[in-house]
Amino acid sequence: MSDAHAKRILLASSSPRRVSLLQQIGLVFETMSPDVDETLLDGEDAQTYVERLCKLKADAGLIRKPTHVVIAADTVVALGGEILGKPKDRTDGVRMLMLLSDTTHRVLTGVAVASATDVKSKVVASDVSFRAVSEQEAQAYWGTEEPADKAGGYGLQGIGSIFVEKIYGSPSAVVGLPMLETELLLKQFGIDTWSGRIDRTA
């Protein structure tokens, strides 16, 4: 893609976790909230679902900003054949946390990078092991409001980390955006990701 290095980046997500992750690696970007139908299709597995959704979100971003390079992502939790998205309410959120209690579940995050002429995507799978969680803890956790908008009803980057024993895979993918894969996809579009980067640890 000619002059891709000069093109602006759009994150097609309003997720503060994804915004924070991109800011941490020094990217300069704009944001928008994509409006897409997230209904699970009949017979659709978790990997197919997240890849389809991240591409739909990327398309929505391109409609808004057709000259930009768009990053979009979607995350779900899978356990025992069930796909756990964002909880519908307190009852659903507590149910999800109790399902995850004392088990290992899979977190799948799809990331798509798209321009007006091309789209590339990757699904990253990570396994997360939870300690045993009591219903009292699950109820108290819901009361913090943290889990309400998160796949699987918990946030690794926040209070939800107290339930996590081990992660096998990409921590950033569990949070919502696999940084290694995002960086590599951007490079495939000719984006100079090092332009403007500074030391953020100072």
Backbone torsions as a table, in degrees:
resi	resn	phi	psi	omega
1	MET	NA	119.0	-176.2
2	SER	-68.1	142.6	178.2
3	ASP	55.4	26.1	-179.0
4	ALA	-62.1	-31.2	-178.1
5	HIS	-63.5	-23.2	-178.2
6	ALA	-90.6	-7.8	-176.9
7	LYS	-78.8	150.6	179.5
8	ARG	-84.3	155.8	-179.9
9	ILE	-104.5	135.8	175.6
10	LEU	-119.6	126.2	172.0
11	LEU	-93.1	112.8	-179.7
12	ALA	-84.9	68.2	-179.4
13	SER	-165.3	143.8	173.8
14	SER	-102.9	7.3	-178.5
15	SER	-65.5	121.0	178.0
16	PRO	-64.3	-25.9	177.7
17	ARG	-67.8	-43.9	179.6
18	ARG	-68.9	-38.9	176.2
19	VAL	-58.8	-46.6	-178.6
20	SER	-62.9	-41.4	-179.6
21	LEU	-62.7	-43.5	178.7
22	LEU	-68.3	-36.1	177.3
23	GLN	-65.4	-36.9	-179.0
24	GLN	-63.0	-29.6	179.8
25	ILE	-97.3	11.0	169.3
26	GLY	80.4	18.4	177.9
27	LEU	-80.4	147.1	173.8
28	VAL	-104.1	125.1	-172.5
29	PHE	-156.2	163.5	171.9
30	GLU	-104.7	166.9	178.8
31	THR	-131.6	155.2	170.4
32	MET	-154.0	158.1	-179.6
33	SER	-102.3	110.4	-178.2
34	PRO	-73.8	140.8	178.1
35	ASP	-106.7	97.0	-178.7
36	VAL	-129.4	155.4	177.1
37	ASP	-79.2	116.5	-176.7
38	GLU	-99.0	19.7	-180.0
39	THR	-65.4	132.0	176.9
40	LEU	-72.3	130.1	179.6
41	LEU	-80.3	153.2	178.8
42	ASP	-57.5	128.5	176.5
43	GLY	77.8	4.3	-176.4
44	GLU	-81.1	129.5	177.4
45	ASP	-88.2	171.1	-172.5
46	ALA	-62.0	-42.9	-177.5
47	GLN	-65.1	-45.3	178.2
48	THR	-62.5	-39.5	-178.4
49	TYR	-62.8	-50.6	-176.8
50	VAL	-68.9	-33.0	178.5
51	GLU	-69.4	-40.2	178.0
52	ARG	-63.8	-43.8	-177.5
53	LEU	-67.4	-40.4	-179.4
54	CYS	-66.3	-33.0	176.4
55	LYS	-70.1	-38.9	176.5
56	LEU	-61.8	-41.5	179.2
57	LYS	-66.6	-38.3	176.6
58	ALA	-63.2	-41.6	177.1
59	ASP	-60.8	-41.5	178.7
60	ALA	-62.5	-37.4	177.1
61	GLY	-65.7	-39.8	-179.9
62	LEU	-67.6	-32.8	176.4
63	ILE	-62.1	-39.4	-179.4
64	ARG	-75.9	-42.0	-176.0
65	LYS	-133.6	78.0	-173.4
66	PRO	-66.4	-17.1	179.9
67	THR	-93.9	-2.6	-178.5
68	HIS	-90.1	164.1	165.2
69	VAL	-96.5	124.3	-170.0
70	VAL	-106.4	134.0	171.2
71	ILE	-107.8	132.3	176.4
72	ALA	-141.4	152.4	-177.7
73	ALA	-149.2	160.4	173.4
74	ASP	-148.9	144.8	-176.5
75	THR	-131.4	136.3	172.0
76	VAL	-136.3	160.7	173.6
77	VAL	-109.7	135.6	-179.9
78	ALA	-122.1	132.5	178.8
79	LEU	-149.6	122.1	176.0
80	GLY	56.4	36.5	178.6
81	GLY	86.3	-7.2	178.7
82	GLU	-98.8	136.3	175.7
83	ILE	-96.3	122.0	-178.6
84	LEU	-105.6	110.2	176.0
85	GLY	-94.4	-144.1	177.3
86	LYS	-76.7	137.9	-179.7
87	PRO	-61.3	143.3	177.9
88	LYS	-74.9	-34.6	-177.2
89	ASP	-164.5	-173.3	-179.2
90	ARG	-57.1	-46.6	-178.1
91	THR	-58.7	-44.0	-179.8
92	ASP	-67.8	-40.3	180.0
93	GLY	-64.1	-43.4	178.1
94	VAL	-66.5	-40.5	177.5
95	ARG	-57.5	-44.8	-179.3
96	MET	-62.2	-45.3	-177.8
97	LEU	-64.7	-36.0	178.0
98	MET	-69.9	-33.1	174.6
99	LEU	-63.9	-38.7	-177.1
100	LEU	-78.8	-19.0	-177.9
101	SER	-55.2	128.1	174.3
102	ASP	59.0	33.4	177.4
103	THR	-136.7	171.8	171.0
104	THR	-112.1	125.0	-179.8
105	HIS	-118.9	167.6	-179.1
106	ARG	-108.5	132.3	174.0
107	VAL	-108.1	123.9	179.1
108	LEU	-115.4	125.6	176.4
109	THR	-122.2	124.4	174.7
110	GLY	-98.4	136.5	175.5
111	VAL	-126.6	135.0	177.3
112	ALA	-125.0	139.3	171.3
113	VAL	-121.0	129.9	-172.6
114	ALA	-140.2	149.6	170.2
115	SER	-126.7	-175.2	179.6
116	ALA	-66.2	-18.0	-175.4
117	THR	-115.7	-8.1	-174.8
118	ASP	-157.3	157.0	172.7
119	VAL	-144.2	135.7	177.1
120	LYS	-130.8	144.9	-177.2
121	SER	-142.5	162.5	179.6
122	LYS	-150.9	138.9	173.9
123	VAL	-109.5	127.8	-179.0
124	VAL	-112.8	126.4	-179.4
125	ALA	-108.7	132.5	176.5
126	SER	-131.2	145.3	177.3
127	ASP	-105.3	132.6	-177.1
128	VAL	-123.6	125.9	178.5
129	SER	-100.5	127.0	177.7
130	PHE	-99.6	147.2	166.5
131	ARG	-76.3	174.1	175.3
132	ALA	-67.2	134.5	-179.3
133	VAL	-120.8	129.8	178.9
134	SER	-82.1	158.4	178.1
135	GLU	-64.0	-33.3	177.5
136	GLN	-61.6	-42.0	177.2
137	GLU	-65.4	-41.2	-179.7
138	ALA	-61.8	-41.8	178.3
139	GLN	-65.7	-42.9	179.9
140	ALA	-65.1	-38.7	179.7
141	TYR	-64.4	-42.1	177.7
142	TRP	-60.5	-35.3	-179.8
143	GLY	-63.6	-19.3	177.8
144	THR	-77.2	-13.7	-178.3
145	GLU	73.7	-5.4	-179.3
146	GLU	-60.3	-43.5	-171.4
147	PRO	-79.8	-6.5	-169.5
148	ALA	-60.9	-32.3	-175.2
149	ASP	-114.2	24.7	-174.3
150	LYS	-121.2	138.9	177.7
151	ALA	-57.4	132.7	-179.9
152	GLY	78.7	-3.5	176.5
153	GLY	74.1	29.0	174.1
154	TYR	-155.2	157.9	178.2
155	GLY	-121.2	118.0	-179.3
156	LEU	-63.8	-33.8	-173.9
157	GLN	-81.5	-1.1	-177.6
158	GLY	-127.1	-139.1	-177.9
159	ILE	-61.2	-31.7	-179.0
160	GLY	-58.4	-18.0	179.6
161	SER	-63.5	-20.0	-178.8
162	ILE	-69.5	-14.3	-179.9
163	PHE	-94.0	-11.0	-169.4
164	VAL	-92.2	122.2	176.9
165	GLU	-88.1	-46.9	-176.6
166	LYS	-147.7	151.0	172.0
167	ILE	-124.9	128.9	176.2
168	TYR	-112.3	97.1	-177.6
169	GLY	137.2	-146.2	-173.9
170	SER	-95.4	112.1	177.1
171	PRO	-59.4	-39.3	-178.5
172	SER	-67.3	-31.1	176.6
173	ALA	-67.2	-36.6	177.3
174	VAL	-65.2	-37.1	177.4
175	VAL	-68.4	-33.6	176.7
176	GLY	146.7	-6.2	179.3
177	LEU	-155.9	113.5	-179.8
178	PRO	-72.6	110.9	-171.2
179	MET	-69.2	-41.2	179.6
180	LEU	-59.4	-49.5	-177.5
181	GLU	-67.1	-37.2	178.4
182	THR	-63.1	-45.5	178.3
183	GLU	-59.1	-46.0	-178.2
184	LEU	-66.5	-37.6	178.1
185	LEU	-66.2	-41.9	178.1
186	LEU	-60.3	-39.9	179.0
187	LYS	-63.9	-32.7	177.7
188	GLN	-66.0	-20.7	176.6
189	PHE	-94.8	8.6	177.9
190	GLY	77.4	14.4	-179.2
191	ILE	-75.4	129.8	174.5
192	ASP	-83.7	90.2	-175.3
193	THR	-70.2	-16.3	-178.5
194	TRP	-85.6	-10.3	-179.8
195	SER	-66.9	119.7	177.0
196	GLY	85.5	0.6	178.7
197	ARG	-71.1	141.6	178.4
198	ILE	-130.6	167.1	176.0
199	ASP	-73.5	112.2	-176.7
200	ARG	-92.7	2.7	-179.5
201	THR	-93.1	-10.0	-176.6
202	ALA	-69.1	NA	NA
